[in-house]
Amino acid sequence: MTTHEGPPGLTLTDVGVRYGDVVAVDGATLTVDVGEIVAVTGPSGGGKSSLLSAIAGIVAYTGRIAWNGEDLANVPVHRRGVGLVFQDGQLFPHRSVARNIEFGLEMAKVPAARRREVVTELLDLTGLTGLGDRPPTELSGGQRQRVALARSLAVSPRVLLLDEPLSSLDASLRDRLGTEIRDILKARGTTTILVTHDEAEAERIATRVVRIDGGILRPL
Amino acid sequence: MTARGIARRPPRLSIESWWLGVAPLAFLAVFFVWPTTALIARGLGDAVGSSLPWSRMASAALTTLTLSTVGTVLTLAIGLPAAWALFRRHWMGARFATALATVPFVLPTIVVATAFRALTRGMHFADTKPGMLATIVAAFVFFNVAVVVRVVGPVWAQLDDRQFWAARTLGASSFRAAMNVQLPALTPAIVAAAATVWLFCSSSFGVVIVLGGGSVATIDTEIWLQANRFLDLGAAAFLGIAQILVVASTLLVASLLRGRLRGSGLSRGAAQAKRPSGPRGVFAIVAALSPAFVVFAVPLSALVWRSVRTRNGIGLDYYARLFDGHELAGVASSAASAAGRSLTIAVVTATVATTLALAVALVATRRRRGGWLHIGVLLPLGVSSVVVGLGSLLTLTRRLPGGFSLVDADLLVPAAHIVVALPLAATVIAPALRAVDPRLRAAAATLGASPTRVFALVEWPLIRRSVAMAAGIAAAVSLGEFGATTFLVRPGAPTLPTLIFHLLGRPGAENLGMAFAACVVLAVMTLAVAMVSDNPRAGRMMT
C-alpha cells in the first residue's frame, strides 16, 4: 500500500466485466485523483453498477484496477479499503444504527472507546444525532441512506463508491441530501465515485462527470 | 467484443466453497444411495431367480392403491371445507384454530395409530376387516387434513373475489359462479395437496401395521412382514422396488398435472376474509369445521382417557408402571431408557441433519451448479422410510474388516433418521439463506469482514431462526420415526415408538394401558420440541 510506483489515486485500465455472454463493461479506462468526486451517469443497464462492483472486487473483471499504482487484482474485497453504499442502504437489519456504523471499526479491531467516539462524530456529521440505538427498520428512507453513508465513512475508505444512493428517495429530499453529501465528502476529502442516472444530481454532487452507455465509458 | 485477458473467478464474499458439499454427498452415498441400490439389485435378482409370493404382493399393491385413493378423497372432502372456514372467513380464534390444525401433522404415526386403537377398543366392528380398513382411512384423514388446509388455504385466501362477482352479475348463481370461477383457480393447489396426501397415505407404514392387525397389508407393511416374519428378503426387496415406483409415479403425475394446469387463470388479489353474516354464516363455519374437529379430537381424547382409566378408576397407574424402571418383557429395556434413547437419537439427528443441511444450502444457493446437490438431497423424500430401513439392513449391518459395526455402535438408527430428516431440514434452511440479499454480504465485505466473518456476523443472525426450526423439525421427525427404525433397532435398545409397538403386540390390559401412556408421553415430547423450535427466541438460544 505504501509503494507509490504509479499515478496517485485510482486508475482503471481497460476494465471489462461480463456475465456469461453479456458484456456489462467494455474496456473502461478512468483515472480518479485523490479527493476527487467523479460521477458516472448513463441509462439503466449501461454498466454503471458493474463498474462499481469491479472496483469493489465483488465481481470478476478483466483489465487492471490500481490504487496509487498498486494493482488490486489479488486484493480480496475485505482488504481493498473501498466503501460501498447501495441504493437501498443494505443496513444490517439485526444491528442498531450505531452497531451498523461501527461494524467496519469492529472488523479493524478498533478499541470500543474509540469506536464510540467515531460513531458519535459520524451521527452528528450525518444529521442522525441521538438515533444510534434505533433499529434500522424504524428509520425513514433518507435516514437509512445517511446511516449507510456514515457506516462506509467510519472506516475512512480510500475510495467511496456510491451506487444510486438517492434514487429511492423523493425529489425534494434528494436535492437536499445530495448537497449535504457533497459537503461531507468535500470536508473529509474522500475520493468518491458516484453512479447515478440523474444528470442533475451528478452535476450537483460531482466535480467531474463521465458517461457510460452500452458498457463503454466516455468523458462528458 | 472479446474479453481481454481472463476474468478471474467471482470472488468469495462468504462461506461458500464447493467442498462443503462433500460431507452431505458422502453421507447420502453411504446411508441412502448404497442401501437403496443394493435393495433394488437384490429385488430384481430374486424376481428372476426364485419364486416370489406374487399373489400376496399383488394384493398388497391393490390394497395400497385403494386405501390411498379413498383416504385422499375423504381427506379432501373434510379438509377443503375446513380450509374455507379457516382462510376465507374471518372470526375470532381462526388463527389459533389454524395453528392447532397443524398439530396432528407433527404427531408421530405410532401415536395416531394407537389413538385410533384406543378409540375402537371393544368395538366388534373394528375387529372385522372392513372395520380395520375404515379405521385406517380415518387415521389417514387425521394426518392429512392439515396438508390440505396448509396447501390450499393460503391460495384460497388470496383468490380475487372480483371474478366471482363478475360471474354473479352475468347471471350465474352463487354455486355456479364458485364452480366455474373459483374452482378452476384453486385446482392446482388442490392437485398439489392431493398428491402429497396420496404420497403420505401410500407410505403410511405405522398406521397400517398397528391398525391392520395382520389382515390388512399394504406394500410397506408387506415389506416388513416378508423381511421380519417370513424372512424372505428377496420378496421384501422386490416390494421395495414397487414402493419406489409408486412414489415416483405419483410425483410424476402430480408434476404433469401441475404443468397442464398452470396458467388456468389463478388471479390473485388482496381478498379480504369475510366476517360471517348472521346465524347462517356462523352455522356454515361450524358445519365446515366439525368433521375435521371430530376426526382430531375424538381419537386423541380416547387415547388420553384410556391412558388414565385403570382397573382402579382414574389414575396415573399406567404412567407409574411405565416409568418405574422395570425391564419390559421381550425388549430387555425399561421405558425410561427407551425414552432417553429416543431423545439422544433426536438430538444427534437434529445436530447432524441441520449441519449437513446448512452445508447443502450454502453450496446450493451460492455455487452455480449447487442446485443439483439440493435436488440430490431431496431424493430420500421420494422413498418410503421402510425402504430406507430395509436397504440399510441389507447393506450396513455388515461388520467392517476392523471389527467395527454400525449396529454395535448404535449408529444405524440415527443414520437412517438423518437420511429422512435431511431433506426437510434443507428445505427449511435453503430459502432463508437465499433470502439474504447478496448486496448485504458485499456491504459487509467492503467494510472489512472476511468471508468467515460475513457468515458469522451477518448471515448467521439472519438465518438462525430457520436453522432452529430445521433442527426442531429434524428432532420431531426422529422422535416419531418408526418405519425405518423397526428394521434397524438392536434387541435391547428400542426407541420409544418401537417400544410402544411392542407393547401393543403383547396381551393384557396393562400392556395396552402402558402403550397408551407411552403414546401420550411421546406426543408431549414431540409437540414440546416443535413448539420450542418454532419460538422466535429459539434461534437466539443457539448463538
Chai-1 contact restraints between the chains, C-beta under 6 A:
chainA,res_idxA,chainB,res_idxB,connection_type,confidence,min_distance_angstrom,max_distance_angstrom,comment,restraint_id
A,G16,B,A3,contact,1.0,0.0,6.0,A-B,restraint_1
A,G16,B,R4,contact,1.0,0.0,6.0,A-B,restraint_2
A,V23,B,M1,contact,1.0,0.0,6.0,A-B,restraint_3
A,D26,B,M1,contact,1.0,0.0,6.0,A-B,restraint_4
A,A56,B,T446,contact,1.0,0.0,6.0,A-B,restraint_5
A,G57,B,P11,contact,1.0,0.0,6.0,A-B,restraint_6
A,I58,B,A442,contact,1.0,0.0,6.0,A-B,restraint_7
A,A60,B,A7,contact,1.0,0.0,6.0,A-B,restraint_8
A,A60,B,R8,contact,1.0,0.0,6.0,A-B,restraint_9
A,A60,B,P10,contact,1.0,0.0,6.0,A-B,restraint_10
A,T62,B,A3,contact,1.0,0.0,6.0,A-B,restraint_11
A,T62,B,R4,contact,1.0,0.0,6.0,A-B,restraint_12
A,T62,B,G5,contact,1.0,0.0,6.0,A-B,restraint_13
A,T62,B,A7,contact,1.0,0.0,6.0,A-B,restraint_14
A,V77,B,P11,contact,1.0,0.0,6.0,A-B,restraint_15
A,V77,B,A445,contact,1.0,0.0,6.0,A-B,restraint_16
A,H78,B,A445,contact,1.0,0.0,6.0,A-B,restraint_17
A,H78,B,G448,contact,1.0,0.0,6.0,A-B,restraint_18
A,H78,B,A449,contact,1.0,0.0,6.0,A-B,restraint_19
A,H78,B,S450,contact,1.0,0.0,6.0,A-B,restraint_20
A,V82,B,T446,contact,1.0,0.0,6.0,A-B,restraint_21
A,L84,B,T446,contact,1.0,0.0,6.0,A-B,restraint_22
A,F86,B,R439,contact,1.0,0.0,6.0,A-B,restraint_23
A,Q90,B,R439,contact,1.0,0.0,6.0,A-B,restraint_24
A,Q90,B,L440,contact,1.0,0.0,6.0,A-B,restraint_25
A,Q90,B,A443,contact,1.0,0.0,6.0,A-B,restraint_26
A,F92,B,V458,contact,1.0,0.0,6.0,A-B,restraint_27
A,H94,B,P461,contact,1.0,0.0,6.0,A-B,restraint_28
A,F103,B,L447,contact,1.0,0.0,6.0,A-B,restraint_29
A,G104,B,L447,contact,1.0,0.0,6.0,A-B,restraint_30
A,G104,B,G448,contact,1.0,0.0,6.0,A-B,restraint_31
A,M107,B,L447,contact,1.0,0.0,6.0,A-B,restraint_32
A,M107,B,G448,contact,1.0,0.0,6.0,A-B,restraint_33
A,M107,B,A449,contact,1.0,0.0,6.0,A-B,restraint_34
A,A108,B,G448,contact,1.0,0.0,6.0,A-B,restraint_35
